[in-house]
């Protein structure tokens, strides 16, 4: 399946831009595909074991994947996965 991964500006500089076409059957496979192609981006998306960080939220077509199976959530051709890192400050 071809999926579009949408990155925030802060992460886009580590890849080819804010929109990346990726392959996979699940969100985890899509993230693994992107992590392999853009090694500098990989540690910003998942931990060493390949699991999502609790402070990075992934949306599959505007739905939080934490409520849809996490990285095991199935994707379909044309879906969009959006990455939203936590922002701290005050």
Secondary structure, 3 states (H helix, E strand, C coil): CEEEEECCHHHHCCCCCCEEEEECCEHHHHHHHHHHHCHHHHHHHECCCCCECCCEEEEECCEEHHHCCHHHCECCCCCEEEEEECCCCC
